[in-house]
C-alpha cells in the first residue's frame, strides 16, 4: 500500500511539472474570453463585442476603418489567432502599427496581415502597409497559399516578427516573407474595414478567438522551399536570399560588372551613381543618344532577376534579357526581350503597338501586361521588377509583386507574336541559350537599385 502511494505521488509530481512547463511555455493570451480588457478602439465607430468567448466586429456604414488595438506595444514576437471573415467584406490584422497625433490626425498606420475572403484575388496573409505605402507583399507572390483559406470557417493566422523579418502563415501554409525596416515596434489591432455607404455590406461580421502572443525565446521558423523573399531594404542581400542562391549584380559604388552595350567599357557619360542608385540621365528622349545602354559582363540562361526602379514622369526605359551582341544595331537600343518600363499616362509609346503591348511590365511589342490597380506602378516612386526564366523556357514578368506576363520562348504562340512584331526580321529573336542583362538608356531619367540575380538549374 505504501509502495502504491509512493508511485502515485511521483506520478502526480510529474504531471504537475508537465502542467507547469506547458503553462510557462512563453505564450500569453491577449484576450481573456470575457471582455475587451487590454484593448482600445481607434479611428472608426464599428462596434466590437464579446460573444461566447469570441471578439465580434460588425461593419457599419459611414465610418472609416475601425481598429481594436492592444494597449501594449510589441517588437519581436510570434502571434497566433483564429479568424472567421464574412465573404462580403475584407479585414486585416495590424501589427507593429501606431496611431500618433502628428500622423494624419491619429490615423492607424503600419503593417497589416490581410484577411481577404474573395474567391478571385484571395490574398489572405499578404502584407499591406496601412495608410502608408500600400502593398508590400501581395498574396499573388504566394499562389500556392490561395486554396488554404476556408470560407465561412475558422482560419488560423500566424505572424512572426523577428528583427527586420516579417512572415505570415495561413492554416499552416507559408504566405509572406518580407524584410523591411520601416517600423520596429507597435500595437496589434483587429480591423473592421470601412464600407462607405454600402448598405449591402452593413452588418457583416469578422470574428477572432484564441489570440495569443510569444515575445521571449523565439527563434525563426525554417525557410520553406519556394517562398519568395521580398527584401525592401535597398541594396542588401539577406541571409535568407543568399540561402536561395541570390547575389547582387551591382556593388552600388562602382561600375564593376557592367559595360556599355557593344563596348568594352562603361559609358563615360549619360549615367551616374548617387546614393546607392544607378541613374540614367535625361537627354531629351531617343534611344542610346547619350550614354547608351549598359549590359552585365556575364551572360545568363535560366535565372530570376529583380531590381527596384523609379521613373520620372513621361519616362521610357526597360530591362532587357537574352541580349546578344551578334545583332548589329546602330544608334538604337540593343536587341533582346524586354520588360518595358514606361509612364503609361504620359509617354506616347503606351498607345502604340497592339492592345497595350508597349505599356509598363509588358514583353515589349509582343505581350501586354495584365494591369492590377492595387499594385500599379507610379512615377517618382520605387517599383519592383522581377523576371523569371525557367529552364523549360517559360518566362514570367512580375510588376510590384503581381505576375503580369507569362509565355514560353520558342512555342508556336511565341513565334507567331514575333512574326507580327518589329522583331520579325531578326533571326531567332529572343532564342539565345544565354545572354546579357541590359538596362536601357532611352533618353529619360530612370533610377535603379537593389539589382539581384539567382541562376536556376
N, C-alpha and C positions, 0 to 999 in steps of 0.2 A: 504494500500500500504506500509505504514511504517512497519506494523506487518510482512508482507511478506518479506521485506528487512531484518528485524532483524533475522528471521529464516534462510534466505539464508546465512547471514553472519555466523551464528552459525554452519550451515552445512558445509560451506566452511572451517571454522576453524577446525572442527572435521576431515574432510578429510585431511587437511594439516597435522594435528597432527598424523593421522594414517600413512600418507605417510612418515613423518619424522621418526616415530617409525620403520617402515619397513626398511627405509634407514639405520638406526642406530642399526640394529639387531645384529651387530657384524661380519657379513660376509664381506670379502674383495675379490674382483676379482683379480686373479693372471694373467689374460690375458685380454688385452684391446680390443681384437677382430680385431685389425688393423695391429699390428706389434709385434715384439718379445722384446719390451721394458721390462726390468726387468729379462731377461733370457740370458744365455750364453751357448755356446756349448762346450762340453768336450769330450775328447778321440776320437771317430771315426768321419768320414767325411760324414756320411749320411746327406743329405740335409733336412732342416726344413724350411717350407714356411707357409705363411698365405693365405688361400683361403676361401673367403666368410665367414669370421668370425670363421674359424677353423684352428687349427695348424695341418699341414700335415707333417709327417715324411716318407721318402721314402728309402727303402733298396737299397744298392749298394754293389757290390762285392769288395772283397779285402780291407776291412776296419774293424776294431774291433767294438765292441758295441759303439754306439753313444748315447750321453745324452744331452738333452736340459735342463739345470738346472736353478733354480731360483738363482738370485744374493743374496737374503736374506736367512738366516738360520732360522729354526723353531724347537721348542722344543715340547711343548704341543699344540695340535691343532686338529681340525676336518677338513679334506679335502674332498671335493666332486667335481667330474668331470664326464663328459661323454666321452666314448671312443669307437671307431669302429676299429676293427682289421681285416685285410685281413686273410682269412683262411689259407693262405700258410705260414704265419710267426707268431712267438710269440713276445711278447714285455713285458714291465713292467713299473711300476711307482715307482721310487726311493723315499724314504722318510727317514729323519734323516740320510742322506748319506753325504759322504765327498769325496774330491779329494785333496790329500796332496802330496807334492813333495817327502816326505820321505816314502810314502807307494806305492810301485810298480810304482814309477815314475809318480804319479798323477792319477793312475787308480781309477775310481769311485768305491766306496765300501760302503756297508750299506744295510739297509732293502729295499726290493723290493716287491711290490704288483704285483704278476704275472698276466700277460694277456695271456691266453692260449686258442686259438680258436680250438684246436684239438677236435675231436669228441670222442676219446677213453679216453685219460687221463683227459682232461677238468679240469685243476687245477687253473682256474682264481680266483684271490683274495687270493690264498695261499701266504704265506710269505717266500721269499727266501732271503738269505744273500749274496748279490752280491760280488764276489771277496774275500770272507772270509770263512764262514762256510758251505755254501750251504743251503739246505732246512732246515728251522726251523719249518714251519707249512705247510706241503704239503697239497694240496687240497683234497687228499684222506681221510683226517680226517673229511671232511665235505661232504660226498657223496650226501646228500640231496640238496646241492647247485649246483651240476653239471648241472641240467636242466635249471638253471636260466640264463645261458649265451645265448645271442641272436646272432646268426651268421649273418654276413653281415648287422648288425643293430647297433644302439647306445646302449651301456650298461652303466649304472650308477654305479660308484665306490664310496664307502665311506670308508675313512681311519680315524680311531680315535686313537690318541696317547695321553695318559694321564699318566704321570709318567712312570713306567715300563710296563704299559699295552698297547699293540698294537692290534687293532681289525680292521677287514675289513668286508665289505658287498658288495654283487653283486646284483644289481637290488632289493635292499631291503632285500635280503636273507643273514643271517649271515654266514660268512665263517671261518675266522681265529680269534682265541683268544689266543694271545701269551703274555707271561710275560717274559721279558728279560731286562737286564741292560747293554748291550754291548755299546750302543750309546744313548746319551740323546738329541743330537741336530745335525741338518744337513740341507742340502738343499733338495728340491723336484726336481725330474728330470723325463723327459719323454724319454723312451728308444726306440731306433731303434736297434734291435738285429743284430749283425753281421751275415752274411750269407756265409762267406768264399768266395769260387769261384763258388758258385752255381748259374748258370745263370738263372735257372728256378725260383728262388726267387727274382731276381733283379726286381726293380720297384714296389714292393709290398708296400702298404701304411698302416700307422697307423694314425688315426685322433683323435684329442682331442678338446673338447669345454666345455664351461660353467665351467671353472676351478675357484673354489672359496675356501677360507680358513677362518676359525674362530679360533682365538688364545686366546680370553679372555672370561671369564664367561662360560666356557664349563664344562658340567657335564657328567659323564659316562652314556652311554646308559644302559638300563636294560639288565641283563644277560638272554639270551634266553635259554629255556629248551633244553637239548640235545646237547649243544655246548661243545665240549671237550676243556678244558683249558690246554694248554701246557705251563707249568711253567719251564723255563730254569734257574731260579735262584736256585742253588743247595740247597737241604735240607730245603726248605721252603714250607709251605702250605699257599697259598694265601687266602684272604677272599672269593674270587670267588670259589675256590676249596672247602673251608670249607662249603660254602652255598650248594654245590652239595653233601656234605657228605664225602669228602676226609679227611683222617687223616694220620699222619706219623706212619710208622711201626718201625722206629728206631730213637733214640734221638741223634745220631751222636757222642756221647761221651762215652756211656757205652754199656754193652751187655744186658741191660734190655729188656725184651720181647722176647728174643731168648735163645735157649739152644742147646746143641748138639743133633743130631737125636738119639733117643733111650736112651738118657741120661737125668739126672736131671739138670746138669749144663752146662754152656758154655765151649767149649773145652779150655784147658789150653794152648795149642799151636796150630800152624797151621793157626791162624787168627790174624790180628792186626787192631787196629783202629788208623787212622792217617789222619789229615787234613780233617776231616769230611767224611772219606771214610772207608768202611768196606772191608778189603782186605784178600782174600785167598792167602796164601803164597805158593811159589814154593817149591815143594818137589820131583821133578823129574818125575811126572806123576803117574797115578794109582788112583783108586777110594778110597777115605777115608783112605789113608795111613798115613796122617799127623794129622791134627786136626779133620777131618771128617766133614760131612755135618752139617749145623745148620738149625733149624726149629723155626717157631714162636711158642710162648707159646699157643696162641689161635688157634682155628680151624675156617675155613670159608666155607660157602656153595656157594651161588651166590654172586659174587663180581667182582670188577675191581681192578687189581693190576698194579702198574707201578714202574719202577726203571730205573736208568741210570747205565750202566755197561761199563767198559773199560777192554778189554782183551789184554794180551801180545801176541806177535807173537807165533803161534803154540799152543795156549792155548785151553783148553776144560773146560767147566763148564756148569751150567744150572740152571734154575729156575723151581722147581717142585711144583705142587699143588695137592690137594686132597691126600696128603701124610698121610697114616695111619701107625701106628707102630704095627699093628696086623700082618703084614707080617714080618717074621723073616729072616733077612739077616745078613750075617757075612762077614766082610772085603770087603764090597761093598756099593755102594750108596743106600740109602733108596728108596723104590718103590713108584712111583707116576707118574702122567702125567708131561711131561717135555717140557718146552720151551728151546730148545737147544741153548747153547752159545758155539761157536766153530770158530776157524780160518779155514775157508773153504779152503784156499790156502795151509796151511802148516800142518794141522793136518790130519793124515791118516784116521781117522774115517769118514771124509767127503765123502770118496769114498766107504764106506761100507753101509750096509743096502740095501734099494731098492729105486731107482730113486731119490736119494738125500735126503731121509728122516732122515738123521743124520746131515744135514747142519744147519747153524745158522737160528734160528727162527722156525725151524720145530717142529712139535709134534714128539718128538724123537722116531725113529724106526717105526712110524706109517704113518705120513703125511708129505710130503716135503713142505718146504716153497716156495711160489712164490717169486722169486727174482725180485727186481726192481732196475736197475742200478742207478737211481737218488738218492736213499736213502739207498744204500747198506752199510752194516756195515764194519768198518775198524778197524784193531788192533791199540792199543795205542791211540785211540780217544774215546770220550764218545758217546755211543749209547743208544737208548731208547727202553726198553722192556715194552710192555703193554699186559696183559692177561685179557680178558673179559669172565666171566662165567655167562650167563644169567639164570634166574630162570627156563627157559624152557630147560635147559641143552645144549643150543647152546653155543659153545666156540669159541673165536677168539684169534689169536696171531697177534700182531702188532709189527713191527720192524721199528724203526725210522719214525713212522707216517704212515706206509703202511701196510695194512692188508695182511698178508702172509699165514694165515691158518684159516679155518673155518670148524667146524664139530659139530655133535650132539652126546653127550655122550649117549650111550645106543641104538643108532639106529642100524639097520641091517648092514649098511656100517661100522660103528664103530666096531661092534662085529667081522665082517669079517677081518678087519685090525688087531685087537688084536690077532685073531686066527692064523695069519701068522707071528706074531712078536715074539720077545724074551719074551714077557709077556704072552704068550698063557697059561702057566701053573699057572699063578697067578689068583686065583678065584676072579671074579668080579673086575678085574683090572680097576682102574680109576672110579669106580661107587659109591664110598662112598658118603654119603649125605654131609658130611663136612670133612675137612682135613687141615693139616698144610701147610703153605707155606715154601718151602725149598730153601736154597742157597747151591749149590753143591761144595764140595771140590773134584776136580778131579786131584789134584796134581799140578795144574798150577796157576800162579799168575793172579788173576782177581780182579778188584776193583768194588765196588758197592756204590751207594749213592742215595739220593732222593727216598727212598723206601716208597711207599704210598699204601693205600688200601681204597676202598669205597665199603661197603656192599650194595647189591642190594636186593630189595624186589619185 
